[in-house]
Amino acid sequence: MFILQALMLNISFLKKLLYSIVLILLTTYALHGQVSEADRYIQVSGIISDEANRLVSGAAIISRKLKRGTVSEYSGIYSITSIPGDTIFFRALGYKRYHTIVPANYGGRYANVDIRLEFDTVNIEGVNIFPWKTYSEFIRDITQEKPVDPIVQNMNDNLASIYVALQNEIGLQVTPEAGYKYVMEQNFSALTTKNQYPVNNLLNPWAWSKFIKGVKNGLLKNQKFKKPEEAKVRKKVKSKSD
């Protein structure tokens, strides 16, 4: 009986020891796998441009295996973490999709990969859009008389009445025979002196002083006139070589 109990204790101890060894081995394998995978990380970077050598900003870069993504900067530069054997996708609005594959046997830590995207344009035929279904409906709407807005009609009538009143009061009309500038000056003068006596420069001392000063400076004197002199013709001097 004592021997049987000793065997049972030994068996339970061996089981615990075996479980401990298996657990240690699994932990060590997992840690070793993590370290080896971390050692294989690669920093992929470069510049994204198009066929016209213009930098592409805002392009999406996605790592397929690591499920990570980033966006290119304003200068077209990008940088993303990848691993050997990974596929990196590049997508941008207005360009075709592009992808590159990191070689499985790549042993470096950094990789410089410049990307050139192709334009993805779709030519669409021109379409004319009209608010009418047919040409006959267009002709009917254009030729049909439409009532004028009462507010607009009242505004036009008021402007016409004001224009007629000004013409009747001043007595001047803008016609092809009358100078536009002269008529505008007369209209301005009439409006500024409305309900006042007309301007009379005969009683204006400033006008008289200006006139007297002009007379002293020879305003009313006959201007001297000189007869034009005949043009002098210069004879060509012959050179010694002639």
Secondary structure as UniProt FT lines:
FT   HELIX           2..39
FT   STRAND          42..50
FT   TURN            51..52
FT   STRAND          60..63
FT   TURN            64..67
FT   STRAND          68..71
FT   TURN            74..75
FT   STRAND          77..82
FT   TURN            84..85
FT   STRAND          87..91
FT   TURN            93..94
FT   STRAND          98..101
FT   TURN            104..105
FT   STRAND          110..112
FT   STRAND          115..117
FT   HELIX           135..143
FT   HELIX           150..170
FT   HELIX           180..192
FT   TURN            193..195
FT   HELIX           201..203
FT   HELIX           205..216
FT   TURN            217..218
FT   TURN            240..241
//
